[in-house]
């Protein structure tokens, strides 16, 4: 399917994608509608040889890694691609592969009525795949992943099951990559009859994951044995720091990059996911221009590497890897790593997010370990997220229990990565602890000066827009604390740890290893802003009544409702924002800066037409 996807891109944008097509692994076929005259056919053969470095007579290419089978090319009589015939062939070939996959699925028995009902709903939701594909799924025990349901459609399936059978499906089950219609039916049937042994999806043993991956980080790299330093001296931090930054084009990462550029001695290497190096640089510059801070003189100080967090060794080249691991000249060595990048998707389970969010962290910590073996000092700063903050000191056991209870793959993946980073602090670097730290923000919003705008898909604004639409808010949530700060403040906390090596932990009463952004306000204060200053109507009501209104609104608007993909967050004993204030029992005084920041973000939302009565 990946080869077909590349071919489809080549078909849609031939100038951009045909040239790198010959680097694809395996065989890529181009279907033919052979021109009638030999002269034209010879011209096409010459074109194929030039473009793909192929011998069209033997249908093989040199070198071996560039093998491309050229059967014929779909051209019209005027030597233009016949797009209709090419599209038809691509669709037919994709359908053949889908057919083979579906035919291997198990058959549902006639007695499996619950499975059939759920399957029919899932088939109805995947209508964009076409009638032929839907008919293949009929009567089969397919996974929701194989049906191609996205997160919105998975939520719709869950809502349907609750409406039809009165059963709440756990998030880890509905979003599980291996969940079949039969496993959903088994859960429903067992729930209806209160049978023991309900299938609750695949639970993630977070501590076991951390232990296993820690061993992977500590494993001796045989490639480093020949590079081991013989002297006992430890390299000091280089005077001109070279910083490796992931997630540089994102909401927070772009602001971190901007503030790094304010440090005149700092050089930055940014990892950006893109088709090639040129596209990666273009994507980063466009993000900086969009945030209104790009200057031409930054061009020489920012190096952009094309890569992918989910790929092995971050998808970078051996030469680039040597700069990270320290097996290069001192001037090219990377002395600071800021791991801010992650795949943020609240509909994916842990297994789908592990590669990008966890294994990328493993790769970077292993790189730090290699620097350690070469006696190079490298600092690693990890930006955590996905979890509620607490005023108490860090309690890993409690965090693990909360993550397991949440069933949210994103939160679980970020917690595993965070625990891995924290575990490295106990490792010794020639008598001192490894230089690692964690920054834990709460809700990150747009900047006070309006340069960085609020992101409408963030939970806090989904919640606010929904409450304004309902003209109601849960009275039980009013005294809960919202940990909120603008992107500029969180970025400065990261820079402080990364460039200055600040280990004071002055942002909170936690340890120097973990810096938490505890500033914020009570929900009551946010409601007062909306009602008193912006004249929006919000009526406090019992939580059960408010939740009933919310469910009705989600049912009516479906996937267009802001909280449609997150409606499960409000089931059970889930608390909106933070209701536990630790040993002190009381939240701190309201953060005036946080109030000003939230006010500026609400102004932006009103001006965008998102918030109105």
Number of C-alpha atoms within 10 A of each C-alpha: 10 8 15 15 12 17 20 17 15 17 18 14 11 14 10 13 17 17 12 15 20 21 14 15 13 13 16 19 14 17 17 14 17 17 19 9 9 10 10 15 15 12 12 19 19 15 13 18 15 11 14 23 18 24 19 19 9 9 12 18 19 12 9 10 13 20 22 27 21 24 15 18 22 21 19 14 14 9 13 10 16 15 14 10 15 20 14 10 15 19 12 12 14 13 16 11 11 16 15 10 12 18 12 10 15 11 13 18 12 9 8 13 13 18 24 21 15 21 28 16 15 25 23 12 19 18 14 10 14 10 12 11 18 18 11 14 21 16 18 22 21 25 21 25 15 16 21 16 21 16 18 16 18 21 24 21 21 23 23 18 21 14 11 11 14 13 17 19 22 19 23 24 22 26 28 23 19 16 20 23 23 21 20 25 21 17 22 23 17 15 19 12 8 11 10 8 9 14 16 15 21 16 13 18 12 18 15 11 16 20 14 11 18 19 10 13 21 14 11 14 12 8 9 15 11 7 12 15 14 8 8 8 10 14 13 11 13 16 10 13 19 24 26 23 24 24 23 27 24 17 19 22 22 24 24 26 24 19 16 21 20 10 11 10 12 16 20 22 20 25 26 27 24 16 13 13 15 12 15 20 22 14 18 24 22 13 18 20 12 13 17 12 15 17 11 7 9 16 12 9 15 20 14 25 22 20 23 19 25 19 14 14 19 20 17 16 12 10 10 16 16 16 19 25 24 24 19 15 9 13 12 15 22 28 28 27 26 27 22 21 25 24 18 16 14 16 22 21 25 26 17 18 22 21 19 20 26 26 22 24 26 20 18 21 21 21 21 28 25 25 22 21 21 21 21 26 22 27 21 23 25 24 24 24 22 20 20 18 22 19 21 14 13 15 9 14 10 9 18 18 11 15 24 17 12 17 22 23 28 26 24 31 30 26 24 27 24 24 21 22 25 19 15 20 16 12 15 12 17 13 7 10 12 23 21 26 28 23 22 23 27 24 24 21 27 23 21 22 12 14 13 21 19 22 16 14 11 13 14 18 22 17 17 18 21 20 20 20 17 17 15 21 27 18 16 15 19 18 16 19 27 25 23 24 26 25 24 22 17 25 22 15 21 27 20 14 26 25 20 9 16 15 17 14 17 14 14 17 15 16 15 17 19 23 24 27 22 23 22 25 24 23 20 17 17 17 22 14 17 18 15 10 10 16 12 18 18 19 16 17 14 13 14 12 14 20 18 11 15 23 17 12 17 20 15 11 11 19 16 11 18 21 23 22 20 17 16 17 16 14 12 8 7 10 14 19 20 19 19 17 15 12 9 10 10 12 19 15 10 14 17 12 16 20 21 13 22 24 18 20 24 22 15 17 19 13 11 10 9 13 20 15 13
